[in-house]
Amino acid sequence: MDALLTTLVAAFLAEWGDKTQLLVIALAARFQRPAAVLAAVAVAALANSAIAAIGGSLLSSIVTLRALSLLVALALIFAGVAGLIRDRTPDMGRTWRVGAFLTTLGCFFLLEFGDKTQFVTAALSAQFNAPALAAAGATVGIVVANAPAALLGEGLAKALPLRGIRLGVGILFLIVGLLVALSAWRLI
């Protein structure tokens, strides 16, 4: 259960103001079909989260617990640094003529692949050795964070300070990552 809740919260926070959320805003505004966009986000998020969780579970059997804790710390620090870097709306899928669902599915999957959320999911899956729960938690976190973007489109960017949220979450990830690293090294 820890894997489910931890990855859910981590993925939810990591998505706010991220380039994938900006992509969802742009695609929702373009297609005016929030249900199709959100359904595609869910499928792409599940695929990316499953890949990350399986990769993490493979690590859990060959790496020590202390090394796994350091991996989680590294993933959180990576997510924190990525949150401090300015994101711009991706220019993906503008010329694709395959509809709202397939465009969103392809663009979101490609943009999320190797992203901070996937890295954190892999690390947490390895830490808890619970790939199914980690994948489910990350998927739900990603979908819930992107639901307002799909439903409100550009209205979300106007209503909330996404840049400020992203910076705040980045700082939070850095602090937690440093605490996890210090704990893994048994310095606190």
C-alpha positions in Angstrom: 0.0 0.0 0.0 3.0 2.3 0.6 4.1 1.9 -3.0 0.6 2.9 -4.3 0.3 6.0 -2.2 3.9 7.2 -2.5 4.0 6.9 -6.2 0.5 8.4 -6.6 1.6 11.5 -4.6 5.0 11.7 -6.3 3.5 11.4 -9.8 0.7 13.9 -9.0 3.1 16.5 -7.8 5.7 15.9 -10.5 3.1 16.5 -13.3 2.1 20.0 -12.2 3.5 22.5 -14.6 5.4 19.8 -16.4 5.8 19.7 -20.2 3.3 16.9 -20.4 0.7 18.9 -18.6 1.4 21.8 -20.9 0.9 19.4 -23.9 -2.4 18.3 -22.5 -3.5 21.9 -22.2 -2.5 22.6 -25.8 -4.2 19.4 -27.2 -7.4 20.0 -25.2 -7.6 23.5 -26.6 -6.9 22.2 -30.1 -9.3 19.3 -30.2 -12.1 20.5 -27.8 -12.6 16.8 -26.8 -11.5 16.5 -23.1 -12.8 13.0 -22.7 -10.7 11.6 -25.6 -7.6 13.6 -24.5 -7.9 12.4 -20.9 -8.6 8.7 -22.0 -5.4 8.9 -24.1 -3.4 10.3 -21.2 -4.6 7.4 -19.0 -3.5 4.8 -21.6 -0.2 6.4 -22.2 0.4 6.9 -18.5 -0.4 3.3 -17.7 2.1 2.1 -20.4 4.9 4.4 -19.2 4.2 3.6 -15.6 4.2 -0.1 -16.2 7.5 0.1 -18.1 9.0 2.1 -15.2 7.7 -0.2 -12.5 8.9 -3.4 -14.3 12.3 -1.8 -14.7 12.4 -0.8 -11.0 11.3 -4.3 -9.9 14.2 -5.8 -11.9 16.6 -3.6 -9.9 15.1 -4.5 -6.6 16.5 -8.1 -6.7 20.0 -7.1 -7.6 20.7 -3.9 -5.7 21.0 -3.5 -1.9 18.4 -1.7 0.2 20.8 1.2 0.9 21.6 1.6 -2.9 17.8 1.6 -3.6 17.4 4.4 -1.0 20.1 6.3 -2.8 18.4 5.6 -6.1 15.1 7.1 -4.7 17.1 10.1 -3.5 18.7 10.6 -6.9 15.2 10.3 -8.6 13.7 12.9 -6.3 16.7 15.2 -6.7 16.4 14.8 -10.5 12.7 15.6 -10.3 13.5 18.6 -8.2 16.1 20.0 -10.6 13.8 19.3 -13.6 11.0 21.2 -11.8 13.3 24.2 -11.5 14.0 24.3 -15.3 11.6 26.3 -17.3 9.3 24.2 -19.5 7.6 25.5 -22.6 4.6 24.1 -24.4 5.8 21.2 -26.6 5.3 21.6 -30.3 4.3 18.0 -30.9 1.4 16.7 -32.9 0.5 19.9 -34.7 0.6 18.2 -38.1 -0.8 14.8 -37.0 -4.2 14.1 -38.5 -5.2 11.0 -36.5 -7.7 12.6 -34.1 -7.7 13.6 -30.5 -7.1 10.2 -28.9 -4.3 8.9 -31.1 -2.5 12.3 -31.2 -2.6 12.6 -27.4 -1.7 9.0 -26.9 1.4 9.2 -29.1 2.6 12.6 -28.0 2.0 12.0 -24.3 3.7 8.6 -24.4 6.8 10.0 -26.2 7.0 13.1 -24.0 6.6 11.1 -20.8 9.1 8.4 -21.7 12.3 9.0 -19.7 10.7 11.9 -17.9 11.1 12.6 -14.2 7.8 10.9 -13.3 8.9 7.7 -15.0 12.3 7.8 -13.2 10.7 8.4 -9.8 8.2 5.5 -10.5 11.0 3.1 -11.3 12.9 4.1 -8.2 9.9 3.7 -5.9 8.9 0.4 -7.6 12.4 -0.8 -6.8 12.3 0.5 -3.2 9.0 -1.1 -2.4 9.4 -4.1 -4.7 5.8 -3.7 -5.7 5.6 -3.0 -9.4 1.8 -3.3 -9.9 1.1 -0.9 -7.0 3.8 1.5 -8.1 2.4 1.5 -11.7 -1.2 1.9 -10.5 -0.3 4.7 -8.2 1.8 6.6 -10.8 -0.9 6.2 -13.4 -3.6 7.5 -11.1 -1.4 10.4 -10.0 -0.6 11.4 -13.6 -4.3 11.2 -14.7 -5.6 13.1 -11.7 -2.9 15.9 -12.3 -3.7 16.1 -16.0 -7.5 16.0 -15.6 -7.9 19.7 -15.0 -5.6 20.4 -18.0 -7.8 18.3 -20.2 -11.1 19.7 -18.9 -10.1 23.3 -18.7 -7.5 23.6 -21.4 -5.9 27.0 -21.6 -8.2 28.1 -18.8 -6.1 26.1 -16.3 -2.9 28.0 -17.3 -4.8 31.3 -16.8 -6.4 30.3 -13.5 -3.3 28.8 -11.8 0.3 29.9 -11.5 1.7 26.7 -13.1 5.2 28.0 -13.1 5.1 28.8 -9.4 3.6 25.4 -8.6 6.3 23.7 -10.6 9.0 25.6 -8.8 7.5 24.9 -5.4 7.2 21.2 -6.2 10.8 21.2 -7.5 12.1 22.7 -4.2 10.0 20.2 -2.3 11.5 17.3 -4.3 15.0 18.6 -3.7 14.5 18.8 0.0 12.9 15.4 0.3 15.6 13.9 -2.0 18.4 15.4 0.1 16.7 14.0 3.3 16.4 10.6 1.8 20.1 10.7 0.7 21.2 11.7 4.1 19.1 9.0 5.7 20.6 6.4 3.2 24.1 7.4 4.2 23.0 7.2 7.8 23.9 10.9 8.4 20.5 11.7 10.0 
